[in-house]
Amino acid sequence: MRKVLGIGSEAISASQRIEERKKKEPPLGAGERFATLSKKLEKKGATNPDALAAWIGRKDLGKKRFQKLAAKGRKKASK
């Protein structure tokens, strides 16, 4: 059973909302998501926002996948 939000022609399902949000997010490996999260954490008062963002990324993506993205980011930064 799908949850539908809204009334009439404005009604969209939860899966459609997720798809819309994914379209707006930058792709994984670009580093934009990491930078955005780091800035948000800094505004909230984190003493080391980059380390906290990395911890959150590892928890979310898993060690192996996060390390691949981190290596891709380091490679991109060195160019």
C-alpha positions as CSV (number, residue, x, y, z in Angstrom):
1,M,0.0,0.0,0.0
2,R,1.4,3.4,-1.0
3,K,1.1,6.5,1.0
4,V,-0.2,9.4,-1.0
5,L,0.3,13.0,0.2
6,G,-1.6,16.0,-1.0
7,I,-5.0,16.5,-2.5
8,G,-6.2,16.2,-6.1
9,S,-3.6,16.7,-8.8
10,E,-1.0,17.7,-6.2
11,A,-1.0,14.2,-4.7
12,I,2.3,12.4,-5.0
13,S,3.5,9.1,-3.5
14,A,6.4,8.8,-1.0
15,S,8.5,7.1,-3.7
16,Q,8.0,10.0,-6.1
17,R,9.1,12.4,-3.4
18,I,12.3,10.4,-2.9
19,E,13.0,10.4,-6.7
20,E,12.6,14.2,-6.8
21,R,15.0,14.6,-3.9
22,K,17.6,12.4,-5.5
23,K,17.4,14.5,-8.7
24,K,18.4,17.6,-6.7
25,E,21.3,16.0,-4.9
26,P,24.8,16.1,-6.4
27,P,26.2,12.7,-7.4
28,L,28.2,10.6,-5.0
29,G,31.9,11.1,-5.4
30,A,31.7,14.8,-6.3
31,G,32.5,15.9,-2.8
32,E,29.6,18.4,-2.7
33,R,27.5,16.4,-0.3
34,F,30.5,16.0,2.1
35,A,31.2,19.8,1.9
36,T,27.6,20.6,2.6
37,L,27.3,18.3,5.5
38,S,30.6,19.6,6.9
39,K,29.4,23.2,6.7
40,K,26.1,22.3,8.4
41,L,28.0,20.5,11.2
42,E,30.3,23.5,11.6
43,K,27.3,25.8,12.0
44,K,25.9,23.5,14.7
45,G,29.2,23.9,16.6
46,A,31.1,20.7,15.8
47,T,34.8,21.1,16.9
48,N,36.0,19.0,13.9
49,P,33.2,19.0,11.3
50,D,35.2,17.2,8.6
51,A,36.0,14.2,10.9
52,L,32.3,14.1,12.0
53,A,31.1,14.2,8.4
54,A,33.6,11.3,7.5
55,W,32.3,9.3,10.4
56,I,28.7,9.8,9.3
57,G,29.6,8.9,5.7
58,R,31.3,5.7,6.9
59,K,28.3,4.8,9.0
60,D,25.9,5.5,6.1
61,L,27.8,4.0,3.2
62,G,30.0,1.4,4.9
63,K,33.8,1.4,5.2
64,K,34.6,0.0,1.8
65,R,32.3,2.2,-0.3
66,F,33.3,5.3,1.7
67,Q,37.0,4.6,1.1
68,K,36.4,4.3,-2.6
69,L,34.7,7.7,-2.7
70,A,37.4,9.3,-0.5
71,A,40.2,8.0,-2.8
72,K,38.3,9.4,-5.8
73,G,38.0,12.7,-4.0
74,R,41.8,12.8,-3.2
75,K,42.6,11.9,-6.8
76,K,40.4,14.7,-8.0
77,A,41.9,17.2,-5.6
78,S,45.5,16.4,-6.6
79,K,44.8,17.3,-10.3
